[in-house]
Amino acid sequence: MIPLSTVCLRAYLFALVLLTTCVNAAPSSGSGDLARRQSSVKMVFAHFMVGIVSDRNSATDYDDDMARAKSIGIDAFALNIGTDSFTDQQLNYAYQSAAKHGMKVFISFDFNWWKTSQAAEVGAKIKQYGSQDAQLKVGPNGDQVFVSSFAGDGLDLDAVRSAAGMSLFIAPNFQASNAASPDGAFNWMAWPSNGANKAPSAGTNVTVEAGDQAYISALGGKPYIAPVSPWFSTHYGAEVSYSKNWVFPSDLLWYNRWTEILDLAPQYVEIITWNDYGESHYIGPLSSPHYDDGNSKWVNDMPHDGWLEMARPFITAYKAGSKSVGDYINRDQIIYWYRPSLKSANCDSTDNTMKPADDSTGNFFQGLPNGVDTLSDAIFVVALLTEAGTVQVSSGSNTKTLNGQKGANAWAVDMGVGKQTFSLTRGGNTFLSGTSLKDISGDCVCGIYNFNAYVGTLPASEPDALQSPDAFQGFTSGLAPGICQPTPSLGTAPPARLIPTEIATGTTSSISGPNSSNTHSSSNNAASSIPAIATSITSSSAQPSVLTTTVPTATAPGTGGGSSTITALSQLFPMNCMQAGQVWAGPAGSDPPAKCDG
């Protein structure tokens, strides 16, 4: 059973009153001095969903998240909690791991599950963890326990303080019109909207900057937690009880918002989110341990690690108080992202949202997600350059040559079906070059409307994949039978490397990564005709394994004759069996796949 807080039902209304309410009350005595004293201590937080990580068995399971986040400049995780039975166990693990890595954490109470009448219980939970070494504390003397929330308007803050029995800094996600009462406030709305928690509509576009100004005005000099998020897409159908299906316009939002953050220079920034896979705004790794609540249908093979990398120099610049990121870029990088298929793909016959579902929240739409008309069919490219250079982007048959200046550059290039390639040159020399592992399809990947983003980088990031079985728990629910398998297929390092060393006559070819499509017809069919004896090798490389083989010209189906290229991963997916002449190379103690011929 999926725990209640596994999925945050983001039915939170961002009312237009936010834009029109002006709080004229003067800040309380001393608050201006407090703001000035804090002004040099800027911090970056990342929102972390505890409700999906009940499969973690020790503090060690948090270590990679803590180390990874700290390495790019994130100061603390906002630990979003509901009222699940496993919450305390996971909080203890998180606090222990954070302390080991020099990270900070704080509790963010999710009022989809907590009730505003539970002020005493909220205070008691704060007291339970407020003295832990990893607890984030702020204030002039560094003794105020930092606390936040998702929603919670109407919570009795005095009762919370009384129950906690310690000095608190409460910065909840109250609406802007209620933001004057706490010590600070967190704005959740990191995406342009229509003011009612959906994408902008004709004549109604509430920008993120408008939200900034509404909160800053209401806070009257108190610290503001500004939101920054890369994406938003959710696509749950009748297969779950929390059906919801909409997008916010995101496109180049991640780049544009960080640029705004440098200009705004707020006291705090909160990234939404580290691991909310269900709404597609995760920047943490797919491999971060978690249970699947049904999101794996659009999250599998869609890493977002590149967004984390892109944020690194922006975070450094923000903390330094700089308005420009250019001085903080110390190596050339290209970060690119795009959806896996065109908006024109018609998935109605197989999509998981085509069956009627509960729409009591107003968040469910059948078929195409609400708001898709606000998205562009484009490849989004950010080049972080140490000096000027030429960036070339090829999306299918569409090739664009772009002149990049020293610093951060951003472009949108028309999306084309097929392979996606990128390069950086200077003075006739190539500095970066590569092809994405994910092709763009004119059809429906896994039969659904997938408006999540695939994010890649040059130089290439380490392979990243969902971990089986927990992260694939709900994969097939809602999918057309047999249309997709619950397994990664992007060429992440497989558990074995199968390298043929004795081959029949034919043509040899080799590649360093697989075809990116989930249906590798020529590769997989070619694999079935390998007349080879395989031996295992070991390697410390984290790059996709390469299977170099000779395929007899006459028996290479789907190619019209000639060579075919396959990878070790293709060898096992989707057949999940070993071909004649192959031997299992590990890992040690694991059972080998069955022979394909039985």
N, C-alpha and C positions, 0 to 999 in steps of 0.2 A: 504493500500500500504506500502511496506517495504521501509523505507528511504534509500537513496543511501549509506550512510556510515554505515548502519547496518552491512554490511559485507565488510571486507577488502579483496580485491582481491589480495592475496599475490603473485603477479606475479613479485615480486622484484627479479632480478637476482643477485645472489651472484657470480660474475664473478671470474674466476680463476686468473685474473690479481691481485686480492687481495693478492694472495700468492707470486706473483713475483715482485710486485711494491715495490720498496724501496725508501722511502723519506729520502734523505740525508741532507735536510736543517736543520741547527741547530735551536734549540728552541729559540724563541725571548727572548730578555733580560728580566730577572726577572722570566721567566716561571718556571725555576728550583726551585727558592725560593718559588714561589707560590705552586708548587706541594708538596714541603717539608712542608710548613705551613699547607696544607690541608691533609697531609698524616695520621694524627691522627683522622680525621673526616670521618670515613667510613659510608656510608649510603646504605640502601636497598630500592629500589622502586618496585612497581608493576604496570604493564601496565593495564589500566582500559579502556574498550571500552564504550565510552559515546553514541555511535550510536545506541545501543540496549536498552537504558534505558529511552526512552521517556515516559514510563508509570509511572514514578516517579512523585509524586504530591507535595512533600515538601522536605526540608532538612532532615527530619526525615527518609525518605526512604533510605538515605545513612548512617544512624547511625550505623547499624549493620556491614556494610562493614568497616567503619572507625575503630570502636572499635575492631573488629576481627583482622584486619590487624595490628593495633598498638600492640595488645596483644602478637603477636609473634615476634615483632621487626621490622616490616616494617615501614619506616620513611615517605614515601610519595607515593601517587598515581600519575602516569603519565597519565593524562586524555587525551586519544586519541580522537581527535575531527575531524569531517568532516565539511561540510558546511550546515548542516540541520537547519531547522527553529527553532527547539527546543534546539539547542546547548546552547545558552546563558542562558535559563532558567535552564537547567541541570547543567551548570557550576556554576551558582549562588548557587543552592542547595548544590553542592559538596563542594564549598568553605565554605559555612556556616557550614555544618556538620563537616568538617575537623577542623575548628576553635574550635568548641565545644568540640572536642575530643582530641585536642592537636596534631592532624596530620597535615602534610603538603601535598600540591598538586602542580602540575605544568602542563602546557599545552603541549601536544605532538601533533603537527600538522600532520595529516595523508594526505600525498601527493598522495594518490589514489584519493582524492577529491579536495584538495587544489592544486593550480598551482604554479609552481616556479616563474611565472611572478607576483604573488600577494604579493610581499615583503611588500608593504605598508599596505595591509590589514592584513598580519600576524603581523606586528609591532603594528598596531592599536588594534588588539585583545589582544596582550600581555599587552599593556598600560591599557586596560580596566580592567584587573584583577591583574596586577602586584603589586598594592598597598594593596591588600586584606591581612588580617591578616594571612590566612592559606597559602599564597604563599611561596613556598620554595625559600629561598635566600641563596647564598653561597658566597665564596670569602673571602679575608683577613679581610674585614670589615663587612662581612655578609650582603651586600647590593646589590649583583648581582642577579637579577631575573632569576631563572633557567627556561630554555626553551629547548624542545627537539622536535623530529619528528619521523615519519615513512617515510623513503625515503626523497626526497627533494634535491638531488644533483643538483647544479646549482642555488639554491636560493641565491639572493644577500643579504648577511648578513649585509653589511654596510647599505643598505636601510632599513633592518629590524630594526637595532639599531636606525637609524634616526627617523623612524616612531614611535618607542616605546618611545623615549625620556627619557629613564632611563637606568641605568647600567644593562647590561644583561650578563648572562653566557649561551651561546648557545652551546648545546651538541646534535647535530642532528644525525640521522641515515643516514649519508652520507656513501658511500662506502669507504673502507679503503684508496683507492688511492686519495680520496678527503678530508681526515680527518685532514689534516694539517692546514686548514684555520680557522675552528671554535675554540672555547675555549676548547672543549672536543668532544668526539664522542661516540655514542651508536651503538653497534653491534647487529643487530637483529638476526643473524643466530646462534641460540642456539642448532641446531641439526646437526649431520653429514650429508653431502650432496654430490652431484656430482659436485658442483660448479655452477649448473644451476637451483637451487631451486627445486631439486628432490632428492630422496634417492640416496645414493652412488651406483655406478654401477661398473662392473668389471674393476679394474685398476684405478678407479677414486673415491677417498674418501677424501673429504675435511673435516677435523676434526674441531670441535669447537675450540680446542686449537690452530690450525693453524690460525683461524680467530683472536683469541686473539693476537697472535704474530704479525699478519699483522697490526692490529689497533695500538697496543702499539708502533710498529716501526714507523708508520706514524705519530702518535701523538707527538713523540719526547719529552716525559715527561709530556704532558698535561693529565688531568684526562680522564680515560677510564671507560665507563659504560659497564661492562661485562654482557652478557646475561646468564640466567639460566632458563631452561624450563623443565617440566616433561614429555611432550608427544607431539605428533603431528599426528592427523588423521582428515581428512575432507572428506565428502561423499555426496556432493550435486549433484543431477541429473538434468534431463530436467524439473523438477517441478519448478525450479527457473532459473533466467537469469544469475546467477553467478556460473554455474556448475563447480565443481572441485572435484577431487577424487584421493588423494594420501596420503601416510604416509611418515614420516621420522623414521628411527630406533630410538626407545626410550628405550624400555626394562628397564634397570637399570640406565638410563640417569640421573634421578633426584638425585639419590645417588652419582653417579660418578661425576656429575658436581659440586655438593656442595663440594665434596672432592677436586676437582681441584680449586674451588674458594678459599678454605683455603690456598692452596699452592700459588696461583697467587696473592692473597691479592690486588685486584684492588681498586681504589678509590671508585667506585660505583658499585653496582650490580642491575640489573633490572630483575625482574621475569616476564616471558612471559607465561601466563598472569594471571590476576585476574579473568576475566570473558569472555574470548573469547571462548564461548561454541562451536562455529562452527568449530574451529580447534582443539578442545578437549584438549587444554592446560590450562584450567581454574584450579585454585587452590582455588578460592572462592566458596561459597556454591551455590548449585542449587537453593536455596530459595531466593537468591539475586534477587530483582525485575528486570525483563527484558522481552522484547518481543522476541518471537521465530521467527527466520528467516529461519526455516526449519530444524534446528539442533536437535530439541527435539527427532527426530527418533533415534538418537544414544546417546543422552544425558540423556534421562529419565532413572531413576533407576541407574545412574552411578555417584555417589558422588565422589568428589576428596578431601574432607576435610582432609583425612589422610596425603596427601602430605603437606598440610599446617602445620600439627603437626610435621611431620618429619623435616621440615625446622627450627623449633624453636631453637634447640640447635646449629645447624650449623650457623644460623644468629648470635647468641650470641658469638660463637667462632670466627666468621669472624670479628665482631666488636672489639673483644678483641685482635685481631692480632694473634690468636693461629693457629697453623698448625694442631691441633688435636681437635676433637669434644668431646672426652671422658670425659674431666673434666666438661663439660657443660650438661651432661646427668644426671638428678636428679630423674628420675623414669623409671621403666621398661616399654617399649612399643614395640609392634610389629605392623609394618605397612606393608600391603601387597597389591598387585595390579595384575590384570590380565585382559585379554580380555574375553568377555562373551562366545566365542565359538572358536573351533579349526580353523586353517587356511584351513583345508581340507573340511569344510562345503561348500556345493555348493548351492548358493543362486540365481543363474542366473534366475530362473523362476519367482522370485518375487522381486528382488532387484530394488531399485529406480533409479539406474544408468544404467540400461540395455537399456533404450530408447536412441536414438541418441540425442545429446545436442550440444550446441555451444562450440567449442573448440578453439576460437580465441585467448585465453590466453595460450594455450598449457597445461592447468591444468586439463583437463577432460579426464577420461579414463572410458571405460565401464566395469561394473562388478567389479572384484577384484581391489582394489586400487593399483595404481602404487607404487611399493616399498615394497610390503608385503613379498617378499623373504628375506628382511633384518631383519624381525622380528622373534622372537623365540616363539614356543608354550610352554610357561613357566609361572609359578607363580613367581613373584618377591617379595622377602621378605627382609625387613630391620628390624633388632632387635636392639633397643637402650637399652643397658643393664647397670645397675648400678654395676653389678658384673657378672662373668662368669655364664653361664647356658646352658641348653639343650633346643633347639627349635625343635619341631616336627611339620612337615607340612604334611598334607594328602590332596592330590588333586585327587579326585575320588578314585580309588583303589591304587594309587601310594603314598606311605608313605616314607618320608625321615626324619632321625634324624640328627640334625646339632649341632655342638658344637660352641656355641657363646662365645666370649671373652668380657670382660668389655669394653664398648664403643660402637661404631657403627659397625654392621655386616651386610653383604648383601649376598644374595644367589638367584640363579635361580633354580627352581625345575620343572621338567617336568610336563606339564599340563595334567590333567586327567578329563574326563567327570564326573560330579556329584558334590557332596558337597565338600567344601573346609574348612578344620579345622586346627587350629593352637594352639600350647601350648608352655608354658615356664615352665620348672621344674628345681629345684636345690635340690640336696640331697634327692631326693624322694618326695619333696613337690612341688605341682603345684602352680605357682604364677600367670600365665595367661592361660586362656583356652577359646576357643570359636569357633563357626561355622559361616562362612560368610553368609550373607543374600542372596548372589548371587551365584547360582550354575553355573558351566560351562556346556554348551550345545554342543552336537555334531551336532546340527541343526542350523538354522538361526533365531536368536531372532528378532521378528517382520519382518522376511522375508528378512532382508538386511544383507549386509556385514558390520558388526559393529566392527571396530578396535579401538574404544575408550577403555579406561581402567576403570574397577571398582576398587575403592580404599577403603579398610577397615582397621580397627585398633583394637588392643587389648591394653588397655580396649576399649570397643566399643565407637564410637563417638555418639553424639546426632543424632537423625534421621534428614535427609535432603532430601527435595523433591522439584521438580519444582512446581511453583505456578500456578494454573489454574485461569483464562483461558489464560492469556497473554503468559506464557512460553510454551503453547501447541498449539499456533496459527497455526503453519504449520505442525503439527504432521502427519496428515493423508495424506497430499499432497505427492503423489509419492508412497505411500504404497499400497500393494494389498488390495482390499476392505475387511474390516472386520477382518484383520489379527491381529490387535493390537488396544487397546483402549488408548486414550490420558489421561492417569491417572497414578499416581505412584502406584507401586505394591510391594514395598520392605518391607512393615511393618513399615513405618513411622507412627507416632501417628495419628490415624484417628480422624474424628470429633466427634465420639461417641464410647462408649464402650458398647457392648451388651453382658451381662453376664447371661446365663440361670441359674435360681435358682431352677426350678422345672423340673425334668427330668424323662424320662421313664427308665425302666430297661435296662441295657446294661453295657458296659465297659467304664470307664472314663479315659481320658488322657488329659494332659496339656502341652503346650510348651510356650516358651517365644518369639517366632518369627515365621514368616511364611516360608513355602517352598519358595525358591528363584525364581523359574521359573515363567515366565509370564503365563504359562498354568497349573494351579494347579488342574488337573483333579480330583484326589481323594479328595482333600480338598474341592473344590467347590461343587462336587457332594454330598459329605457328608453333606455339609451345607444345602442342599435342603431337607434333611430328619430329621432335628432336631425337635423332638416333645417337645418343651420347651416353658416356659414362661420366658421372659427376663425382667430384671430390670436393671436400670442404676446405676453405681457407679461413684464416682469421685476419681481422683488420681493426685498427683503432678508429677508422674513419666513421664519422656519423652521417656521411652522405648516402643517398640511396644506393643500394647494392647494384652492381652491374653484372648482368649475365651475358657474356660474350659467347655467341654460338654460331655454328654453321647450319643453315637450313637448306636442304636440297631444293634446288630451283624448281623442280617439277612438283614439289609437294608443299609449297608455301602458299596456303590458301589466302585469298583476299588481297593478294599483292599483284596478281597478274604475272607472276614470275619474278625472280630476283631475290634480294635479301629481305629479311625481316629482323627486327630488333625487339628483344623482350628483356624484362628485368626479373630478378629473383622474386620480387613481389608479385609481378604478373603471373609467374609460374604457379603461385599458390592461390591467386584470386582471379576469377571467382570460383574456380574449380575446387580449391582447397584439397588438392590431391597431388601426389608426385607422379611424374611421368616415368615411363620405362627407362631404366638405366640410371636413375637418380638415387642418391643416398641422402639420408637426413643428417644435417650437420649441427643440430642442437636447437635450443639450449640444452645443456646437460640435465638429464633427469626428466625431460619432457617426452611425451609420446609423439612419434612421427605421424605425419598425415598418412592416410590410407593411400594405397596405390590406385591410380586412376582406373586401371583395368580390373580392380577388385582383387 
